[in-house]
Amino acid sequence: MNCSSHIKFFCCGLWLCLSLGFSPLLRAEATRPELLELLRSGTMPDKEAAIEQLANLPDSLELLQALQEGRLMELKADGKLVIVNRPGEPALFSDALSKTVLDNLDKSQLSKINVNNRIRTLLKKAIALQQLNDADAGSRLLAVEALGKLMDQSSAARLAERLQTESDDAVAAAIRRLVLLDQMQNGNKEQRIQAIASLKTVNSQELVNQLQAMTETDGEHFKEADSDIRNLAAAALIEIKGRIQAYAAMETLFFGLSLGAVLVLSAIGLAITFGVMGVINMAHGELMMLGAYTVYVLQQWLPDYLGLATMLSIPVAFIVAGLAGIAIERGIIRHLYGRPLETLLATFGVSLFLQQTVRSIFSPLNRSVSSPDWMSGSWQINDFLSLTWNRFYILIFSLLVFGLLVQILKRTRLGLEVRAVSQNRAMARAMGIPSGQVDALTFGLGSGIAGIAGVALSQITNVGPNLGQSYIVDSFMVVVFGGVGNLYGTLLAGFSLGIANKFLEPYAGAVLAKILVLVFIILFIQKRPRGLFPQKGRAVEN
Amino acid sequence: MKNLDKSFGLVIAVILLVSLLMPLGNLLLPEGSAFKFSAYSISLVGKYWCFALLALSLDLVWGYAGILVLGHSAFFALGGYVMGMYLMRQIGDRGVYGDPLLPDFMVFLNWKELPWYWQGFQHFGFAGLMVLLVPGFLALLFGWLAFRSRVTGVYLSIITQALTYALMLAFFRNEMGFGGNNGLTDFKDILGFSIQSDAVRSLLLLTSGLLLIIALLLGQALAGSKMGKVITAIRDQESRVRFLGYRVEYFKLWIFVFSAMLAGLAGALYVPQVGIINPSEFSPINALEVVIWVAVGGRGTLYGAVIGAILVNYAKTLLTGLMPEIWLFSLGAIFVIVTMYLPRGLVGLFDHWIRRWTAQRQLLTPGAQEAGL
């Protein structure tokens, strides 16, 4: 069959119609070739009408998407419509009507079908309506969501129709919600009352906007004339806003917990070394920095496997930072035993040294570290509550590390020795525990955990030479607040400081919140100079 | 002890000589003379004197009372801010916006009137009083809380660091009314004289030098007094002093407040010489640098702190000018080497050498011991 002769025939027909003053718009049930011809040569209103109709015809998704993405072309020679396929598809061009593959075409032979913004909006709706019949429930759900933003009479009817045959629960619920929203606006009074009653439990920003609009005045009159409906809407609005507040509090709590998780991660290593050896390691922040740079280096080596590189950097960072820690202990701290203030100064010197080393090797600029796919984005629970995945994983991660550390201290030989030395060094030595070796391993363990903390930090903050400095004061505060020699104190202190910070922030602003927390700790130390969970017994006096 | 006294006098003499001769050279000698010191070098030495005064004030609390304060530069910066406020008020309507009352940054922030805590700072006397009172009051409050609850050792060090960190964050806020990130700058006059003029710079150098000498003498007298002995005893055996019936916390508080005031004074002299004060002066690393000055010189000797401050800062000026990358490496190395190998600082090292040298001489010349007696 000869396609082009058909089209020529239609062209003549259309030309006749137009010249006789009959708009093709009047035809309610145009055929697909007719609609395509309208898209090609019609005026903008013609195109709109054609799209409206195409939306209801089965199997026109490809065409509509092509039009929206500017891939629908007209063959200059004979006016045939051609779809330029997306890159990656086997054929470059295909016929818009018959969907056959077209060879021997060149881009220069084609000219684009133009659309305007109104048509783009219509296309969005039409595409969503087409996708409503998609086999995949996920795309159906997306289509319903898209339709929710572009509701009108016809799409409401189509949605109600689709609801009869919809098999997927989530999609059906989403459709039902949209139908109810439509009924709330356009149904009869009884339907509207019922719609408000059943929508009250739904968390949707769109619903809030519509209810809000119903209760507002338009100069002197209420936008909603029916006072019963208005009162119901107002009541529903109050109920939903209460829920929104609860979700906001949950979100703040989550942010607080995730900040707390970071604080705990960066402070437990410090707590161990401080608790066991009475040594303040000012280079702790820089050991975290080493961990963060380990991620960077590994990602540079394995640029195609970012996820693997990130996972791999956890043990590698532990080893790198741990070895650096052991070197610091053997080289410096060991010689300053019993002089905590001098240790503090010497380790500060080490921290300056490490900072400058990193600055010289990697430049003073921040380095970009990528997150694996599964860590980016957020978990959208509903319109009012979404949790970012990276913070969520860091929370889990920090609890895992904490749990592991507690088990090491509780159940391993090293843990036993560490606890013995921290409680009474002289007695532990008398019992044959090599306290020097225990010191080195403890310091290595604490430093290694700092390295792991650095891996976690690299996922949420900039990796640069100052990374350590910005966290060191905070992690000291956690240790001081929690008390030495009790890891649970560190855990509790980290989380409570994180949460307090995030709950203060909306009222006081981020910086003032931090200042308030610092002032609180300074005052708290006056009351309990040894933290929340002070060490008891003889060890205290050393 | 005799060595120490000699060195003490030597340090004072050098400070006095430099403070007198440099301004004289700058003001009196003709252009092109070798001893015609530039305005830059005058201000640089003036800055060193201020740092030396700051180091000395830290030495009083750390060297004598054994309290390692990691936030001493907070008092320095506070004194500096007070002086900065006075200097800002002196600008008057010569600012960019020409407001007769409000400093530029307040006009920029759309503030309509001067905040209450900026009142009175147009008077030099009031500002001068505040230079001592503001740091002193903060030290009194903080020290009273800390010493009363017997917060000691590393805990105290860490919370003083938190204090200066919190102050830094606070002063970075524009809402605080201290110029936020940029701090206070663009000063014009001090006591009616242009702050840029050679005479004022010279006078500031001389004032800093004289105050440093007075502080040295005062500190020496304090250390030798009965009170100084109690304070040293607290450093060495706090519980024992307490059992003997002394109120340890009052002694500590006294020396802490005194030292904070000295630090504030140093800051107040520092600001007109460098022409700017901003929140980075509060940063914890600055406070730690002060500690290392004292450690390098040798703590518990006062003049050691002065020597340390001047040497380290001179090295910093040289190295940051020649090879900026090297400076942090060297500073890091200084921290490690001094704490590990020079627990008594350079002063201790020289003292050790002199002792060994005299001992050797005594051994070499028989009969010297009798003669010495």
Interface residues (C-beta under 8 A of the other chain):
Chain A: F274 G278 I280 I332 H335 L336 P340 L341 E342 T343 L344 L345 A346 F348 G349 V350 S351 L352 F353 Q355 Q356 T357 R359 S360 Q469 V473 F476 M477 V480 V511 L512 K514 I515 L518 V519 I521 I522 L523 I525 Q526 K527 P529 R530
Chain B: L68 F142 L145 A146 R148 S149 R150 V151 T152 G153 V154 Y155 S157 I158 I159 Q161 A162 L163 Y165 A166 L169 A170 F172 R173 P284 I285 L288 V291 I292 A295 E325 L328 F329 L331 G332 A333 I334 F335 V336 V338 T339 M340 P343
